[in-house]
Amino acid sequence: MKWGSNRESDQVEDRRASPGGRGVGVGRRLGGRGVGLGTIAIALVAGWIFGINPMTILGALSGGDLAAPSAQVQTVPRAGEKPTDEMGRFVASVLGGTEDVWTQLFQQGGAQYQKPTLVLFRGATPTACGTGQSAMGPFYCPGDQKVYIDLSFYDTLRQQLGAPGDFAQAYVIAHEVVHHVQNLMGITDKMAQARKHASA
């Protein structure tokens, strides 16, 4: 995939160099016990079925409290910190491509696309949905309309999930942006209501 000549989004917030950037990675200890990909999958599925924030479920499964910020949680950086490394620029380029496509599609439908911010972090970071953890993988928070990703997830894609390469990495970003689009269109709220009725 050739991305070097693509437009880079200005909606990328790089928190990787923020203080407290040492956090929890996939398969590392969280709370009192180790958390692996299976635990993350259970949390994501249960969160979707029951309409519960997966961070809360991960906290319960790991014996810790993910919703409570700790000393390892990154502080929000000053505005304007953009990635300058190759991987950060790749992410900005992919996000720029999603912006171009969704802006055009929304305009065709007579609406204006509101771009999400993509936050790069390491370990853990504060979000409007609670503390975001590397162990959760990439996620979208409708509370602040931001996509969060710890780029160590790409190591997991390559080494544990057998999905190397730029296309797999770009897909992850595009997938999370679709959650943002669903939120903008009100689909997220409708799904949450449908889950509540189904579980009642």
C-alpha positions as CSV (number, residue, x, y, z in Angstrom):
1,M,0.0,0.0,0.0
2,K,1.5,3.4,-1.0
3,W,0.6,6.1,1.5
4,G,3.6,8.5,1.4
5,S,2.0,10.9,-1.0
6,N,-1.5,10.9,0.6
7,R,-2.9,13.9,2.6
8,E,-2.2,13.6,6.3
9,S,-5.0,14.4,8.7
10,D,-4.5,17.2,11.2
11,Q,-6.9,15.4,13.5
12,V,-4.2,13.2,15.1
13,E,-3.2,13.8,18.7
14,D,0.0,12.1,19.8
15,R,0.1,11.3,23.5
16,R,2.9,8.7,23.2
17,A,5.5,11.0,24.7
18,S,3.3,12.2,27.5
19,P,4.4,11.6,31.1
20,G,3.1,8.4,32.6
21,G,3.1,6.6,29.2
22,R,4.2,3.3,30.7
23,G,1.0,1.4,31.0
24,V,-0.4,-2.0,30.4
25,G,0.0,-3.9,27.2
26,V,-1.8,-6.9,25.7
27,G,-1.1,-10.0,27.8
28,R,0.5,-8.1,30.7
29,R,-0.8,-7.8,34.2
30,L,-3.8,-5.7,34.9
31,G,-5.1,-5.3,38.4
32,G,-4.1,-8.6,40.0
33,R,-4.1,-11.0,37.1
34,G,-2.9,-11.3,33.5
35,V,-5.1,-10.2,30.7
36,G,-4.9,-11.9,27.3
37,L,-6.6,-11.6,23.9
38,G,-9.3,-14.1,25.0
39,T,-10.3,-11.8,28.0
40,I,-10.4,-8.8,25.7
41,A,-12.6,-10.7,23.2
42,I,-15.0,-11.7,26.0
43,A,-15.2,-8.1,27.2
44,L,-15.9,-6.7,23.8
45,V,-18.6,-9.3,23.1
46,A,-20.2,-8.9,26.5
47,G,-20.1,-5.1,26.2
48,W,-21.9,-5.3,22.8
49,I,-24.5,-7.7,24.1
50,F,-25.3,-5.9,27.4
51,G,-24.5,-2.3,26.4
52,I,-21.7,-2.1,29.0
53,N,-18.4,-0.2,28.5
54,P,-15.8,-3.0,27.7
55,M,-13.4,-1.2,30.0
56,T,-15.7,-1.9,33.0
57,I,-15.9,-5.5,32.0
58,L,-12.1,-5.8,31.6
59,G,-11.7,-4.3,35.0
60,A,-14.0,-6.9,36.6
61,L,-12.4,-9.8,34.7
62,S,-8.9,-8.7,35.6
63,G,-9.6,-8.0,39.3
64,G,-8.8,-4.3,38.9
65,D,-10.6,-1.1,38.2
66,L,-9.9,0.2,34.7
67,A,-12.3,3.1,35.0
68,A,-10.2,4.7,37.7
69,P,-7.2,6.7,36.5
70,S,-3.9,5.6,38.0
71,A,-0.4,6.9,38.1
72,Q,0.3,5.1,34.8
73,V,-2.4,7.1,32.9
74,Q,-1.1,9.6,30.5
75,T,-2.0,13.2,30.8
76,V,-3.6,15.0,27.9
77,P,-0.9,16.8,25.9
78,R,-0.8,20.4,24.8
79,A,-2.8,21.0,21.7
80,G,-1.0,20.7,18.4
81,E,1.3,17.7,19.2
82,K,1.3,15.9,15.9
83,P,3.2,12.6,15.1
84,T,6.5,13.0,13.2
85,D,7.6,9.4,13.1
86,E,6.8,7.1,10.1
87,M,4.2,5.1,11.9
88,G,2.4,8.2,13.2
89,R,2.5,9.7,9.8
90,F,1.1,6.5,8.3
91,V,-1.8,6.7,10.7
92,A,-2.4,10.4,9.9
93,S,-2.4,9.5,6.2
94,V,-5.0,6.7,6.6
95,L,-7.2,9.0,8.7
96,G,-6.9,11.6,6.0
97,G,-8.2,9.2,3.5
98,T,-11.2,8.3,5.6
99,E,-11.9,12.0,6.0
100,D,-11.9,12.5,2.3
101,V,-14.2,9.6,1.6
102,W,-16.7,10.3,4.4
103,T,-16.8,14.1,3.7
104,Q,-17.8,13.3,0.2
105,L,-20.4,10.7,1.2
106,F,-22.0,13.0,3.8
107,Q,-22.1,15.9,1.3
108,Q,-23.9,13.7,-1.2
109,G,-26.5,13.0,1.5
110,G,-26.8,16.7,2.2
111,A,-25.0,16.6,5.6
112,Q,-21.6,17.7,6.9
113,Y,-19.1,15.2,8.2
114,Q,-17.6,15.9,11.6
115,K,-14.1,14.5,11.7
116,P,-13.1,12.4,14.6
117,T,-9.7,12.9,16.4
118,L,-7.4,9.9,16.5
119,V,-5.3,9.6,19.7
120,L,-2.1,7.8,19.7
121,F,-1.1,6.6,23.2
122,R,1.1,4.1,25.1
123,G,-0.2,2.0,27.9
124,A,-3.1,4.0,29.2
125,T,-4.8,7.3,28.6
126,P,-7.8,9.3,29.9
127,T,-10.9,9.3,27.7
128,A,-14.5,10.4,28.1
129,C,-15.4,6.7,28.3
130,G,-13.0,6.0,31.2
131,T,-9.4,5.0,31.2
132,G,-8.3,3.6,27.8
133,Q,-5.9,0.7,28.1
134,S,-3.6,-0.9,25.5
135,A,-5.1,-4.3,26.5
136,M,-8.4,-3.3,25.0
137,G,-7.0,-2.8,21.5
138,P,-8.1,0.1,19.3
139,F,-11.5,1.6,20.3
140,Y,-13.8,4.5,19.6
141,C,-15.3,6.6,22.4
142,P,-18.6,8.3,21.5
143,G,-18.3,10.6,24.6
144,D,-15.5,12.6,23.1
145,Q,-15.8,11.4,19.4
146,K,-12.2,10.1,19.4
147,V,-10.5,7.0,18.1
148,Y,-7.8,5.6,20.4
149,I,-5.0,3.3,19.4
150,D,-1.8,2.1,21.0
151,L,0.4,1.3,18.0
152,S,1.7,-1.8,19.9
153,F,-1.6,-3.4,18.7
154,Y,0.0,-3.6,15.3
155,D,2.7,-5.9,16.8
156,T,-0.2,-8.1,18.1
157,L,-1.8,-8.1,14.6
158,R,1.4,-9.3,13.0
159,Q,2.8,-11.7,15.6
160,Q,-0.3,-13.2,17.2
161,L,-3.2,-12.7,14.7
162,G,-1.2,-13.4,11.5
163,A,-2.3,-10.1,9.9
164,P,0.9,-8.2,8.9
165,G,1.2,-5.3,6.5
166,D,-0.2,-1.8,5.8
167,F,-3.6,-3.0,4.7
168,A,-4.4,-4.7,8.0
169,Q,-3.2,-1.6,9.9
170,A,-5.2,0.7,7.8
171,Y,-8.3,-1.5,8.2
172,V,-8.1,-1.1,11.9
173,I,-8.3,2.6,11.7
174,A,-11.1,2.6,9.0
175,H,-13.1,0.2,11.2
176,E,-12.9,2.5,14.2
177,V,-13.8,5.5,12.1
178,V,-17.0,3.6,11.0
179,H,-18.0,3.5,14.7
180,H,-17.7,7.3,14.6
181,V,-19.9,7.5,11.5
182,Q,-22.5,5.2,13.2
183,N,-22.4,7.6,16.2
184,L,-22.9,10.6,14.0
185,M,-25.9,8.9,12.2
186,G,-27.5,7.9,15.5
187,I,-27.0,4.2,14.8
188,T,-25.0,3.7,18.0
189,D,-27.9,4.9,20.2
190,K,-30.4,2.8,18.3
191,M,-28.3,-0.3,18.8
192,A,-27.9,0.4,22.5
193,Q,-31.7,0.7,22.9
194,A,-32.2,-2.5,20.9
195,R,-29.8,-4.4,23.2
196,K,-31.6,-3.1,26.3
197,H,-35.0,-4.2,24.9
198,A,-33.5,-7.6,24.0
199,S,-32.0,-8.2,27.4
200,A,-35.2,-7.0,29.3
